[in-house]
Amino acid sequence: MNNYVVPPPEREHCKLFHMTHLENVASILFSGLLARDRVNKLQFHEPQYIGDSGIIKQRRSVKVFHQRITEFVPLYWVTRTPMQYRLTSGPSPKITNEKLAFLVYKASHLDELDVFTADGNAAVNGTEFYRGWGAWSRLDWRILRANNCVSPEWKRKKHAEVLVLNCIPPEILPRICVYSEDTKTELEMLLIRFCNRVVDWEIECFDRPGVVATHFTQKILDLLGDIQGIQVTPKKYALSVNELGD
């Protein structure tokens, strides 16, 4: 195999992805994206977990600068990871792609948070951890952008993580990306039921190539501000569906 080098994009413009169950999106928008241990500590309503219990237990045993991995919110540089394949298409799939939502954050919007980075899967031996964006220069973008992982080491590197301590606050609004128009409609109904009123926002679909994602409209921003008692400022940036197929 050719050992060609793939140049990295500019970090400030990179997208970071968090995969979750469709039914978790509403509470995330209103409460922020919380680390697993923080959800348990605050005794929020039981979320729809999609991860493998064995892997979750393994992650809880690993510490990053004296903090358990489960005290961090995990984000990934790409979609179509081996983890997503195992959950949706492996020998014993747990969930369909139509029940998944991807929360998409811009890396530069997290600069004020407690961010740590890993050059691979945080729960796998051989992965190194760095404060801030220290792992950035060590990421292998040839592997991150590959459609298939040809070895355990490729799988480890494909899962390179950005770890945010405790939570990503609700003031930092993510893009929401789903797989189909039917899923989009289902998520819209879940959000309407959650806030108990009709609001207007837009959710991007994977199956509409070339469409540029739009920002949350002012109605949903006002609603979030009313419920949270805070001033919500939208973080706007262009994002095409084609870019989501990393």
HURABEL-V474594 format. One line per field, one symbol per residue. ss: DSSP state (~ for helix, > for strand, _ for the rest). phi: phi as a letter, one per 20 degrees, with the letter a starting at -180 (. if undefined). burial: I if it has 9 or more other C-alpha atoms within 8 Angstrom, else O. A space follows every 10 residues. Layout:
ss->???
phi->???
burial->???
This chain:
ss->__________ ~~~_>>>>>> >~~~~~~~~~ ~_>>_~~~~~ ~~________ __~~~~~~~~ __>>__>>~~ ~>>>>>____ _~~~~~~~~_ ______~~~> >>>>>>~~~~ ____>>>>__ ________>> >____~~~__ ~~~~______ _~~~~~~~__ >>>>>_>>__ ____>>>>__ ~~~~~~~~~~ ~~~~~_____ ___>>_____ _>_____~~~ ~~~~~~~~__ _________> ~~~~__
phi->.fefdeffff ggdfdcdceb fgfefgfffe dneefgffgf felfgffefd ffffffffff eeddlmdfgf edeeccfbdl egfffffdcf fcfebegfdd cdeddegffd feeedcccea gfedgofddc fmegfgfdfd fffgeffcde bgffffffeg ddddfmadff feeefdcceb fffgfffgff ffffemaecc bccedfedfn fefdegffff fffffffemc eddfdeafbe fgffef
burial->OOOOOOOOOO IOIIIIIIOI IIIIIIOIII IIIIIIOIIO OOOOOOOOOI OOOOOIOIII OIIOOOOIII IIIIIIIIII IIOIIIIIIO OOIOIIOOII IIIIIIIIII OOOOIIIIII IIOOOOIOII OOIIIIOOIO IIIIOOOOIO OOOIIIIIII IIIIIIIIOI IIIOIIIIII OOIIOOIOOI IIOOOOOOOO IOIIIIOOOO OOIOIIIOII IIOIIOOOOO OIOIIOOOOI IOOIOI
